[in-house]
Amino acid sequence: MTRRVLLVEDDADLAYGVSLTLCRDGWDVTHAATGSEGLRLIAEGAPDVVILDIGLPGMDGLTVCREARRQSAVPILFLTARSEEMDRVLGLELGGDDYLTKPFSTRELCARVRALHRRASGGVVAALADGRERRVVVHGLTIYPERRKVLRQDGSEVHLTNTEFTLLLTLARRQGRVFSRQELMEAVWEEGHRFVVEHAVNVHLGHLREKVERDPSRPELILTVRGAGFKLREAER
């Protein structure tokens, strides 16, 4: 199966080096030099993963991400300069899944891209013995792990990014169990968690609460355990 990555980067030398590295790692790489071109390619539904430079001229990476999230849940990995800390946080708030700070190692880049793709690809739909698809049901939400899909009781879909879905599934599989930020980082970002700021967990959990809670400002499902971490409230028996 062809794995496709879209690289949106205006630095031609960097784009060439990254493209070469990813091709050697088995990826089919498409390069866009501008944000508008990248957004067009995302809209066409081609990439499995997007690598997006924040500091693009014209339409910057943050704008591309914001617009892309209106139509797509494709995993987005930001490339940022060391001086762009606030932009990194804003990128996560806009729906980015991960980021790498320049300069970065090609090995780390490939590991991050593979991890994002692995989480997003889902795999073949598994079935139970009676033919039903595997699912996790919690608090009126039905989670389908293989399709990475969430439905409400009325059948409407909860549209989550891949990071939000992984966080929800991690919490839902162990209702009532308190997860530290470190544990959630390891579950979501896998081998790249050492390079992710803890604030990223809060940002993505905030987005998740906005989509599944009746009142995100007073969460009833995804609870903060002061000094310990987060948990999904256990269903009443």
TITOR-705685 format. One record per residue: residue number from 0; y, z negated, x negated of N, C-alpha, C in turn. Coordinates in pm, whole numbers. Example, Ala and Ser with C-alpha at 12.3 -4.5 7.8 and 13.67 -1.06 7.14 Angstrom:
# residues 2
+-----+---------+--------+--------+----------+--------+---------+---------+--------+--------+
| num | n_north |   n_up | n_east | ca_north |  ca_up | ca_east | c_north |   c_up | c_east |
+-----+---------+--------+--------+----------+--------+---------+---------+--------+--------+
|   0 |    -569 |   -780 |  -1319 |     -450 |   -780 |   -1230 |    -330 |   -780 |  -1320 |
|   1 |    -225 |   -708 |  -1285 |     -106 |   -714 |   -1367 |       3 |   -787 |  -1290 |
+-----+---------+--------+--------+----------+--------+---------+---------+--------+--------+
# end
This chain:
# residues 237
+-----+---------+--------+--------+----------+--------+---------+---------+--------+--------+
| num | n_north |   n_up | n_east | ca_north |  ca_up | ca_east | c_north |   c_up | c_east |
+-----+---------+--------+--------+----------+--------+---------+---------+--------+--------+
|   0 |    -120 |      0 |    -84 |        0 |      0 |       0 |     125 |      0 |    -88 |
|   1 |     218 |     89 |    -57 |      342 |     97 |    -134 |     433 |    -20 |   -102 |
|   2 |     482 |    -84 |   -207 |      578 |   -194 |    -192 |     716 |   -140 |   -228 |
|   3 |     809 |   -151 |   -135 |      939 |    -87 |    -153 |    1050 |   -190 |   -167 |
|   4 |    1131 |   -173 |   -270 |     1244 |   -263 |    -291 |    1372 |   -180 |   -299 |
|   5 |    1477 |   -229 |   -235 |     1608 |   -166 |    -241 |    1696 |   -249 |   -333 |
|   6 |    1748 |   -187 |   -437 |     1838 |   -253 |    -531 |    1979 |   -204 |   -505 |
|   7 |    2068 |   -295 |   -467 |     2209 |   -262 |    -442 |    2290 |   -322 |   -556 |
|   8 |    2328 |   -239 |   -652 |     2392 |   -285 |    -775 |    2481 |   -173 |   -828 |
|   9 |    2608 |   -207 |   -857 |     2702 |   -105 |    -904 |    2700 |    -87 |  -1055 |
|  10 |    2643 |   -181 |  -1130 |     2633 |   -169 |   -1275 |    2516 |    -77 |  -1309 |
|  11 |    2546 |     43 |  -1356 |     2443 |    143 |   -1378 |    2340 |    100 |  -1482 |
|  12 |    2385 |     36 |  -1589 |     2291 |     -7 |   -1693 |    2198 |   -115 |  -1642 |
|  13 |    2254 |   -212 |  -1572 |     2171 |   -318 |   -1516 |    2074 |   -262 |  -1413 |
|  14 |    2123 |   -172 |  -1330 |     2038 |   -112 |   -1227 |    1921 |    -36 |  -1290 |
|  15 |    1949 |     34 |  -1400 |     1842 |    108 |   -1468 |    1736 |     13 |  -1522 |
|  16 |    1779 |    -94 |  -1588 |     1686 |   -189 |   -1645 |    1602 |   -260 |  -1539 |
|  17 |    1667 |   -303 |  -1430 |     1596 |   -370 |   -1322 |    1498 |   -275 |  -1255 |
|  18 |    1541 |   -152 |  -1230 |     1453 |    -53 |   -1167 |    1330 |    -26 |  -1252 |
|  19 |    1351 |    -12 |  -1382 |     1239 |     13 |   -1473 |    1140 |   -103 |  -1471 |
|  20 |    1192 |   -225 |  -1474 |     1107 |   -344 |   -1471 |    1025 |   -350 |  -1343 |
|  21 |    1089 |   -326 |  -1230 |     1020 |   -334 |   -1101 |     917 |   -223 |  -1085 |
|  22 |     950 |   -105 |  -1135 |      854 |      5 |   -1130 |     728 |    -29 |  -1209 |
|  23 |     746 |    -90 |  -1324 |      631 |   -132 |   -1406 |     550 |   -240 |  -1336 |
|  24 |     616 |   -315 |  -1247 |      547 |   -420 |   -1173 |     484 |   -367 |  -1044 |
|  25 |     493 |   -237 |  -1024 |      426 |   -176 |    -909 |     511 |   -152 |   -787 |
|  26 |     643 |   -156 |   -803 |      732 |   -137 |    -689 |     787 |      5 |   -685 |
|  27 |     809 |     52 |   -564 |      882 |    177 |    -541 |    1028 |    138 |   -520 |
|  28 |    1115 |    176 |   -614 |     1253 |    127 |    -616 |    1351 |    235 |   -568 |
|  29 |    1437 |    197 |   -475 |     1550 |    281 |    -434 |    1677 |    210 |   -477 |
|  30 |    1767 |    284 |   -540 |     1892 |    223 |    -589 |    2010 |    272 |   -507 |
|  31 |    2094 |    178 |   -466 |     2221 |    210 |    -400 |    2332 |    150 |   -485 |
|  32 |    2435 |    229 |   -514 |     2543 |    184 |    -602 |    2657 |    118 |   -525 |
|  33 |    2657 |    129 |   -393 |     2764 |     71 |    -312 |    2706 |    -10 |   -197 |
|  34 |    2786 |   -102 |   -145 |     2742 |   -183 |     -34 |    2718 |   -101 |     92 |
|  35 |    2805 |     -6 |    118 |     2790 |     76 |     240 |    2662 |    158 |    235 |
|  36 |    2628 |    211 |    117 |     2504 |    287 |     105 |    2383 |    195 |    122 |
|  37 |    2392 |     75 |     64 |     2283 |    -20 |      80 |    2262 |    -59 |    225 |
|  38 |    2371 |    -82 |    297 |     2361 |   -119 |     437 |    2298 |     -7 |    519 |
|  39 |    2332 |    117 |    486 |     2273 |    231 |     556 |    2122 |    235 |    535 |
|  40 |    2078 |    212 |    411 |     1935 |    217 |     381 |    1860 |    100 |    446 |
|  41 |    1924 |    -15 |    455 |     1862 |   -128 |     525 |    1845 |    -94 |    673 |
|  42 |    1946 |    -31 |    731 |     1942 |      6 |     872 |    1830 |    105 |    902 |
|  43 |    1797 |    185 |    803 |     1689 |    283 |     821 |    1552 |    217 |    817 |
|  44 |    1548 |     89 |    780 |     1423 |     15 |     784 |    1327 |     43 |    671 |
|  45 |    1377 |     93 |    558 |     1288 |    133 |     450 |    1238 |     19 |    362 |
|  46 |    1322 |    -76 |    317 |     1277 |   -169 |     213 |    1194 |   -286 |    264 |
|  47 |    1106 |   -336 |    175 |     1033 |   -460 |     201 |    1112 |   -580 |    149 |
|  48 |    1190 |   -557 |     43 |     1275 |   -660 |     -15 |    1405 |   -594 |    -59 |
|  49 |    1516 |   -666 |    -46 |     1646 |   -616 |     -92 |    1695 |   -707 |   -205 |
|  50 |    1734 |   -645 |   -316 |     1802 |   -717 |    -424 |    1948 |   -676 |   -416 |
|  51 |    2035 |   -774 |   -393 |     2174 |   -743 |    -356 |    2271 |   -816 |   -448 |
|  52 |    2351 |   -738 |   -521 |     2455 |   -797 |    -605 |    2569 |   -845 |   -516 |
|  53 |    2615 |   -966 |   -539 |     2727 |  -1017 |    -460 |    2857 |   -947 |   -497 |
|  54 |    2879 |   -924 |   -628 |     3008 |   -873 |    -675 |    3021 |   -722 |   -670 |
|  55 |    2990 |   -662 |   -556 |     3006 |   -517 |    -542 |    3151 |   -484 |   -510 |
|  56 |    3200 |   -370 |   -559 |     3336 |   -328 |    -521 |    3336 |   -277 |   -377 |
|  57 |    3451 |   -285 |   -313 |     3457 |   -238 |    -174 |    3388 |   -338 |    -83 |
|  58 |    3282 |   -293 |    -18 |     3201 |   -382 |      66 |    3114 |   -467 |    -23 |
|  59 |    3147 |   -595 |    -36 |     3072 |   -680 |    -129 |    2938 |   -722 |    -70 |
|  60 |    2857 |   -789 |   -153 |     2723 |   -824 |    -111 |    2719 |   -921 |      6 |
|  61 |    2816 |  -1010 |     15 |     2821 |  -1104 |     126 |    2841 |  -1032 |    259 |
|  62 |    2928 |   -932 |    258 |     2951 |   -853 |     378 |    2827 |   -774 |    415 |
|  63 |    2762 |   -717 |    314 |     2639 |   -641 |     340 |    2534 |   -731 |    404 |
|  64 |    2518 |   -851 |    351 |     2420 |   -945 |     405 |    2452 |   -982 |    549 |
|  65 |    2578 |  -1014 |    575 |     2618 |  -1052 |     710 |    2589 |   -941 |    810 |
|  66 |    2622 |   -818 |    774 |     2598 |   -705 |     863 |    2449 |   -675 |    876 |
|  67 |    2376 |   -687 |    766 |     2232 |   -659 |     769 |    2159 |   -756 |    861 |
|  68 |    2204 |   -881 |    862 |     2136 |   -982 |     943 |    2154 |   -959 |   1093 |
|  69 |    2245 |   -872 |   1131 |     2261 |   -839 |    1272 |    2146 |   -753 |   1322 |
|  70 |    2072 |   -692 |   1229 |     1971 |   -595 |    1269 |    1838 |   -609 |   1196 |
|  71 |    1832 |   -691 |   1094 |     1711 |   -693 |    1012 |    1685 |   -833 |    955 |
|  72 |    1556 |   -867 |    941 |     1515 |   -993 |     878 |    1458 |   -967 |    739 |
|  73 |    1485 |   -850 |    682 |     1433 |   -816 |     549 |    1472 |   -924 |    448 |
|  74 |    1379 |   -966 |    362 |     1413 |  -1067 |     261 |    1523 |  -1016 |    167 |
|  75 |    1623 |  -1101 |    141 |     1736 |  -1063 |      56 |    1745 |  -1160 |    -61 |
|  76 |    1742 |  -1104 |   -181 |     1760 |  -1181 |    -305 |    1895 |  -1144 |   -364 |
|  77 |    1985 |  -1240 |   -375 |     2118 |  -1216 |    -430 |    2115 |  -1223 |   -583 |
|  78 |    2195 |  -1137 |   -644 |     2226 |  -1146 |    -786 |    2370 |  -1192 |   -797 |
|  79 |    2393 |  -1299 |   -875 |     2527 |  -1355 |    -884 |    2564 |  -1384 |  -1028 |
|  80 |    2695 |  -1390 |  -1053 |     2744 |  -1434 |   -1183 |    2750 |  -1586 |  -1184 |
|  81 |    2750 |  -1645 |  -1303 |     2751 |  -1790 |   -1314 |    2873 |  -1852 |  -1248 |
|  82 |    2983 |  -1779 |  -1243 |     3107 |  -1834 |   -1188 |    3113 |  -1824 |  -1036 |
|  83 |    3009 |  -1773 |   -971 |     3012 |  -1747 |    -827 |    2934 |  -1851 |   -747 |
|  84 |    2945 |  -1979 |   -786 |     2866 |  -2083 |    -719 |    2895 |  -2089 |   -570 |
|  85 |    3022 |  -2084 |   -530 |     3056 |  -2090 |    -389 |    3001 |  -1968 |   -315 |
|  86 |    3003 |  -1852 |   -383 |     2948 |  -1732 |    -320 |    2798 |  -1744 |   -301 |
|  87 |    2729 |  -1812 |   -393 |     2586 |  -1830 |    -378 |    2556 |  -1912 |   -253 |
|  88 |    2631 |  -2020 |   -234 |     2612 |  -2103 |    -117 |    2644 |  -2025 |     10 |
|  89 |    2754 |  -1951 |      8 |     2792 |  -1872 |     124 |    2687 |  -1765 |    153 |
|  90 |    2630 |  -1707 |     47 |     2526 |  -1607 |      66 |    2406 |  -1663 |    140 |
|  91 |    2366 |  -1785 |    107 |     2256 |  -1850 |     177 |    2294 |  -1878 |    322 |
|  92 |    2418 |  -1919 |    343 |     2464 |  -1948 |     479 |    2467 |  -1821 |    565 |
|  93 |    2488 |  -1708 |    504 |     2494 |  -1581 |     577 |    2355 |  -1523 |    603 |
|  94 |    2252 |  -1586 |    546 |     2117 |  -1538 |     574 |    2040 |  -1489 |    454 |
|  95 |    2096 |  -1502 |    333 |     2020 |  -1466 |     213 |    1903 |  -1561 |    194 |
|  96 |    1795 |  -1513 |    134 |     1675 |  -1594 |     118 |    1667 |  -1663 |    -17 |
|  97 |    1728 |  -1604 |   -119 |     1715 |  -1659 |    -254 |    1824 |  -1597 |   -340 |
|  98 |    1840 |  -1647 |   -462 |     1936 |  -1587 |    -553 |    1892 |  -1605 |   -697 |
|  99 |    1940 |  -1518 |   -783 |     1924 |  -1528 |    -928 |    2060 |  -1519 |   -992 |
| 100 |    2082 |  -1601 |  -1093 |     2210 |  -1601 |   -1164 |    2199 |  -1516 |  -1290 |
| 101 |    2296 |  -1427 |  -1308 |     2300 |  -1344 |   -1428 |    2347 |  -1427 |  -1548 |
| 102 |    2290 |  -1405 |  -1666 |     2176 |  -1317 |   -1694 |    2046 |  -1383 |  -1654 |
| 103 |    1945 |  -1304 |  -1620 |     1817 |  -1357 |   -1575 |    1705 |  -1287 |  -1651 |
| 104 |    1588 |  -1349 |  -1650 |     1473 |  -1287 |   -1716 |    1406 |  -1192 |  -1619 |
| 105 |    1353 |  -1083 |  -1671 |     1284 |   -987 |   -1585 |    1158 |  -1048 |  -1525 |
| 106 |    1094 |  -1138 |  -1600 |      974 |  -1204 |   -1547 |    1009 |  -1286 |  -1424 |
| 107 |    1121 |  -1359 |  -1431 |     1164 |  -1440 |   -1317 |    1201 |  -1353 |  -1199 |
| 108 |    1269 |  -1241 |  -1225 |     1305 |  -1149 |   -1118 |    1180 |  -1100 |  -1045 |
| 109 |    1080 |  -1056 |  -1118 |      958 |  -1005 |   -1057 |     887 |  -1114 |   -977 |
| 110 |     886 |  -1236 |  -1031 |      821 |  -1346 |    -961 |     890 |  -1374 |   -829 |
| 111 |    1023 |  -1374 |   -830 |     1098 |  -1401 |    -707 |    1074 |  -1292 |   -603 |
| 112 |    1077 |  -1166 |   -647 |     1059 |  -1055 |    -554 |     918 |  -1058 |   -494 |
| 113 |     819 |  -1084 |   -577 |      681 |  -1092 |    -528 |     666 |  -1205 |   -426 |
| 114 |     730 |  -1320 |   -453 |      720 |  -1434 |    -362 |     785 |  -1402 |   -227 |
| 115 |     900 |  -1338 |   -229 |      966 |  -1300 |    -104 |     881 |  -1202 |    -24 |
| 116 |     823 |  -1106 |    -94 |      740 |  -1007 |     -26 |     613 |  -1070 |     31 |
| 117 |     555 |  -1162 |    -43 |      431 |  -1227 |       1 |     457 |  -1305 |    130 |
| 118 |     569 |  -1376 |    135 |      601 |  -1452 |     255 |     629 |  -1362 |    374 |
| 119 |     692 |  -1247 |    348 |      734 |  -1161 |     458 |     623 |  -1071 |    510 |
| 120 |     525 |  -1041 |    426 |      425 |   -940 |     464 |     327 |   -990 |    568 |
| 121 |     305 |  -1123 |    573 |      220 |  -1178 |     679 |      74 |  -1153 |    659 |
| 122 |      32 |  -1028 |    654 |     -109 |   -997 |     635 |    -173 |   -951 |    765 |
| 123 |    -303 |   -938 |    762 |     -377 |   -892 |     878 |    -384 |  -1004 |    981 |
| 124 |    -367 |   -969 |   1107 |     -372 |  -1069 |    1212 |    -513 |  -1126 |   1221 |
| 125 |    -523 |  -1259 |   1212 |     -653 |  -1324 |    1220 |    -683 |  -1364 |   1364 |
| 126 |    -811 |  -1372 |   1397 |     -851 |  -1408 |    1532 |    -943 |  -1528 |   1530 |
| 127 |    -937 |  -1606 |   1639 |    -1028 |  -1717 |    1656 |   -1161 |  -1664 |   1709 |
| 128 |   -1258 |  -1753 |   1722 |    -1390 |  -1711 |    1765 |   -1389 |  -1645 |   1902 |
| 129 |   -1297 |  -1688 |   1990 |    -1292 |  -1630 |    2124 |   -1202 |  -1508 |   2132 |
| 130 |   -1156 |  -1461 |   2017 |    -1076 |  -1339 |    2013 |    -927 |  -1361 |   2019 |
| 131 |    -883 |  -1484 |   2042 |     -740 |  -1511 |    2047 |    -681 |  -1517 |   1907 |
| 132 |    -555 |  -1477 |   1898 |     -485 |  -1480 |    1769 |    -454 |  -1625 |   1731 |
| 133 |    -462 |  -1655 |   1600 |     -428 |  -1789 |    1554 |    -281 |  -1818 |   1586 |
| 134 |    -256 |  -1943 |   1623 |     -119 |  -1981 |    1656 |    -101 |  -2131 |   1642 |
| 135 |      25 |  -2172 |   1630 |       61 |  -2313 |    1626 |     160 |  -2334 |   1740 |
| 136 |     130 |  -2429 |   1830 |      217 |  -2454 |    1945 |     282 |  -2591 |   1930 |
| 137 |     414 |  -2593 |   1927 |      489 |  -2718 |    1912 |     615 |  -2714 |   1997 |
| 138 |     634 |  -2815 |   2079 |      760 |  -2834 |    2152 |     808 |  -2707 |   2222 |
| 139 |     718 |  -2640 |   2291 |      756 |  -2521 |    2366 |     770 |  -2395 |   2283 |
| 140 |     737 |  -2404 |   2156 |      741 |  -2287 |    2067 |     598 |  -2249 |   2029 |
| 141 |     568 |  -2119 |   2033 |      439 |  -2071 |    1987 |     461 |  -1989 |   1861 |
| 142 |     399 |  -2036 |   1751 |      419 |  -1975 |    1620 |     294 |  -1896 |   1583 |
| 143 |     312 |  -1769 |   1549 |      201 |  -1684 |    1506 |     214 |  -1662 |   1356 |
| 144 |     137 |  -1736 |   1275 |      155 |  -1730 |    1129 |     135 |  -1592 |   1069 |
| 145 |      34 |  -1518 |   1114 |        6 |  -1390 |    1050 |     113 |  -1284 |   1081 |
| 146 |     165 |  -1287 |   1204 |      271 |  -1191 |    1240 |     409 |  -1245 |   1208 |
| 147 |     417 |  -1373 |   1169 |      544 |  -1439 |    1142 |     640 |  -1420 |   1260 |
| 148 |     590 |  -1461 |   1375 |      664 |  -1443 |    1500 |     665 |  -1576 |   1575 |
| 149 |     776 |  -1603 |   1645 |      789 |  -1725 |    1723 |     837 |  -1689 |   1864 |
| 150 |     767 |  -1743 |   1964 |      803 |  -1718 |    2103 |     833 |  -1850 |   2173 |
| 151 |     930 |  -1846 |   2265 |      958 |  -1960 |    2351 |     862 |  -1957 |   2470 |
| 152 |     867 |  -2062 |   2553 |      778 |  -2071 |    2668 |     799 |  -1956 |   2766 |
| 153 |     922 |  -1906 |   2775 |      950 |  -1797 |    2868 |     913 |  -1660 |   2812 |
| 154 |     857 |  -1658 |   2690 |      813 |  -1532 |    2629 |     917 |  -1465 |   2542 |
| 155 |    1040 |  -1518 |   2541 |     1143 |  -1459 |    2457 |    1119 |  -1495 |   2311 |
| 156 |    1159 |  -1405 |   2223 |     1134 |  -1426 |    2081 |    1249 |  -1500 |   2014 |
| 157 |    1213 |  -1591 |   1924 |     1312 |  -1658 |    1839 |    1319 |  -1579 |   1709 |
| 158 |    1431 |  -1515 |   1684 |     1444 |  -1428 |    1567 |    1483 |  -1510 |   1445 |
| 159 |    1387 |  -1526 |   1354 |     1406 |  -1606 |    1233 |    1400 |  -1518 |   1110 |
| 160 |    1473 |  -1557 |   1007 |     1455 |  -1493 |     877 |    1323 |  -1544 |    820 |
| 161 |    1275 |  -1481 |    715 |     1148 |  -1522 |     655 |    1155 |  -1664 |    601 |
| 162 |    1269 |  -1702 |    544 |     1283 |  -1838 |     493 |    1280 |  -1938 |    607 |
| 163 |    1351 |  -1911 |    715 |     1352 |  -2001 |     830 |    1212 |  -2015 |    889 |
| 164 |    1140 |  -1902 |    897 |     1004 |  -1906 |     952 |     913 |  -1993 |    866 |
| 165 |     921 |  -1977 |    735 |      835 |  -2055 |     646 |     864 |  -2203 |    657 |
| 166 |     991 |  -2239 |    668 |     1028 |  -2380 |     686 |     970 |  -2434 |    817 |
| 167 |     986 |  -2359 |    926 |      935 |  -2404 |    1056 |     784 |  -2420 |   1053 |
| 168 |     715 |  -2322 |    997 |      568 |  -2328 |     993 |     520 |  -2444 |    907 |
| 169 |     586 |  -2467 |    794 |      550 |  -2578 |     707 |     561 |  -2711 |    780 |
| 170 |     672 |  -2731 |    852 |      693 |  -2854 |     927 |     598 |  -2865 |   1045 |
| 171 |     574 |  -2752 |   1113 |      493 |  -2754 |    1235 |     346 |  -2780 |   1207 |
| 172 |     297 |  -2738 |   1093 |      156 |  -2759 |    1061 |     124 |  -2906 |   1034 |
| 173 |     227 |  -2986 |   1006 |      207 |  -3129 |     981 |     313 |  -3206 |   1059 |
| 174 |     304 |  -3201 |   1190 |      401 |  -3270 |    1275 |     406 |  -3419 |   1241 |
| 175 |     528 |  -3469 |   1229 |      546 |  -3610 |    1200 |     543 |  -3645 |   1054 |
| 176 |     496 |  -3554 |    971 |      489 |  -3580 |     828 |     625 |  -3552 |    765 |
| 177 |     674 |  -3644 |    685 |      805 |  -3629 |     622 |     790 |  -3547 |    494 |
| 178 |     867 |  -3439 |    484 |      869 |  -3354 |     366 |     999 |  -3380 |    289 |
| 179 |     987 |  -3404 |    162 |     1107 |  -3416 |      78 |    1167 |  -3277 |     58 |
| 180 |    1292 |  -3272 |     13 |     1352 |  -3143 |     -18 |    1272 |  -3070 |   -125 |
| 181 |    1224 |  -3142 |   -224 |     1145 |  -3082 |    -330 |    1020 |  -3015 |   -274 |
| 182 |     953 |  -3081 |   -182 |      831 |  -3024 |    -124 |     862 |  -2900 |    -42 |
| 183 |     970 |  -2902 |     30 |     1008 |  -2784 |     108 |    1048 |  -2669 |     16 |
| 184 |    1116 |  -2701 |    -93 |     1151 |  -2597 |    -190 |    1026 |  -2533 |   -248 |
| 185 |     927 |  -2614 |   -279 |      802 |  -2561 |    -335 |     728 |  -2476 |   -232 |
| 186 |     733 |  -2516 |   -104 |      664 |  -2441 |       0 |     730 |  -2306 |     27 |
| 187 |     863 |  -2304 |     20 |      937 |  -2182 |      56 |     955 |  -2088 |    -62 |
| 188 |     998 |  -2144 |   -175 |     1031 |  -2058 |    -289 |     921 |  -2048 |   -393 |
| 189 |     811 |  -2119 |   -372 |      693 |  -2111 |    -457 |     729 |  -2129 |   -603 |
| 190 |     687 |  -2032 |   -690 |      706 |  -2051 |    -833 |     852 |  -2048 |   -876 |
| 191 |     942 |  -2002 |   -788 |     1082 |  -1997 |    -825 |    1163 |  -2117 |   -782 |
| 192 |    1093 |  -2222 |   -727 |     1170 |  -2332 |    -669 |    1251 |  -2409 |   -771 |
| 193 |    1213 |  -2403 |   -898 |     1285 |  -2481 |    -999 |    1428 |  -2432 |  -1016 |
| 194 |    1455 |  -2311 |   -973 |     1586 |  -2252 |    -995 |    1672 |  -2252 |   -868 |
| 195 |    1622 |  -2313 |   -761 |     1692 |  -2314 |    -634 |    1762 |  -2449 |   -614 |
| 196 |    1888 |  -2445 |   -577 |     1960 |  -2570 |    -554 |    1909 |  -2635 |   -427 |
| 197 |    1906 |  -2770 |   -425 |     1856 |  -2842 |    -309 |    1939 |  -2813 |   -185 |
| 198 |    2066 |  -2780 |   -205 |     2154 |  -2751 |     -91 |    2100 |  -2634 |     -9 |
| 199 |    2024 |  -2545 |    -72 |     1971 |  -2430 |      -1 |    1880 |  -2473 |    113 |
| 200 |    1803 |  -2578 |     93 |     1715 |  -2629 |     199 |    1798 |  -2671 |    319 |
| 201 |    1907 |  -2744 |    296 |     1993 |  -2788 |     405 |    2052 |  -2670 |    481 |
| 202 |    2094 |  -2568 |    406 |     2155 |  -2450 |     470 |    2056 |  -2382 |    563 |
| 203 |    1936 |  -2356 |    513 |     1838 |  -2284 |     594 |    1788 |  -2369 |    711 |
| 204 |    1773 |  -2499 |    691 |     1735 |  -2586 |     802 |    1845 |  -2589 |    908 |
| 205 |    1969 |  -2582 |    863 |     2080 |  -2576 |     959 |    2072 |  -2452 |   1046 |
| 206 |    2043 |  -2339 |    984 |     2027 |  -2214 |    1061 |    1909 |  -2225 |   1157 |
| 207 |    1800 |  -2283 |   1109 |     1681 |  -2298 |    1193 |    1710 |  -2385 |   1314 |
| 208 |    1782 |  -2493 |   1292 |     1817 |  -2581 |    1404 |    1903 |  -2507 |   1506 |
| 209 |    1992 |  -2423 |   1460 |     2078 |  -2347 |    1552 |    1995 |  -2258 |   1645 |
| 210 |    1878 |  -2219 |   1600 |     1795 |  -2126 |    1677 |    1689 |  -2193 |   1763 |
| 211 |    1651 |  -2317 |   1730 |     1542 |  -2380 |    1805 |    1582 |  -2509 |   1877 |
| 212 |    1695 |  -2565 |   1842 |     1738 |  -2690 |    1905 |    1828 |  -2662 |   2026 |
| 213 |    1820 |  -2749 |   2126 |     1911 |  -2736 |    2240 |    2054 |  -2765 |   2198 |
| 214 |    2072 |  -2866 |   2113 |     2203 |  -2902 |    2061 |    2187 |  -2923 |   1910 |
| 215 |    2218 |  -2821 |   1829 |     2198 |  -2833 |    1684 |    2272 |  -2949 |   1620 |
| 216 |    2382 |  -2993 |   1681 |     2457 |  -3105 |    1624 |    2385 |  -3238 |   1647 |
| 217 |    2291 |  -3241 |   1742 |     2211 |  -3360 |    1770 |    2064 |  -3319 |   1780 |
| 218 |    2004 |  -3286 |   1666 |     1868 |  -3230 |    1666 |    1765 |  -3326 |   1725 |
| 219 |    1674 |  -3271 |   1803 |     1566 |  -3349 |    1864 |    1429 |  -3310 |   1808 |
| 220 |    1421 |  -3192 |   1745 |     1292 |  -3144 |    1695 |    1281 |  -3161 |   1544 |
| 221 |    1376 |  -3104 |   1470 |     1374 |  -3113 |    1324 |    1465 |  -3228 |   1284 |
| 222 |    1404 |  -3336 |   1243 |     1476 |  -3461 |    1221 |    1498 |  -3488 |   1073 |
| 223 |    1612 |  -3545 |   1042 |     1641 |  -3591 |     907 |    1598 |  -3736 |    893 |
| 224 |    1519 |  -3763 |    790 |     1476 |  -3899 |     760 |    1557 |  -3945 |    639 |
| 225 |    1653 |  -4028 |    662 |     1749 |  -4065 |     558 |    1678 |  -4117 |    432 |
| 226 |    1717 |  -4057 |    321 |     1662 |  -4099 |     193 |    1523 |  -4048 |    164 |
| 227 |    1463 |  -3972 |    258 |     1325 |  -3926 |     239 |    1310 |  -3775 |    254 |
| 228 |    1375 |  -3717 |    356 |     1360 |  -3573 |     375 |    1370 |  -3533 |    520 |
| 229 |    1276 |  -3449 |    566 |     1282 |  -3393 |     700 |    1141 |  -3391 |    762 |
| 230 |    1138 |  -3393 |    894 |     1010 |  -3382 |     964 |    1030 |  -3315 |   1098 |
| 231 |     921 |  -3262 |   1152 |      919 |  -3210 |    1288 |     867 |  -3322 |   1378 |
| 232 |     943 |  -3357 |   1479 |      903 |  -3466 |    1568 |     766 |  -3442 |   1627 |
| 233 |     683 |  -3545 |   1624 |      550 |  -3533 |    1681 |     557 |  -3516 |   1832 |
| 234 |     470 |  -3431 |   1886 |      465 |  -3412 |    2030 |     409 |  -3537 |   2096 |
| 235 |     462 |  -3573 |   2212 |      412 |  -3689 |    2285 |     275 |  -3659 |   2340 |
| 236 |     187 |  -3755 |   2330 |       49 |  -3737 |    2376 |      33 |  -3793 |   2517 |
+-----+---------+--------+--------+----------+--------+---------+---------+--------+--------+
# end
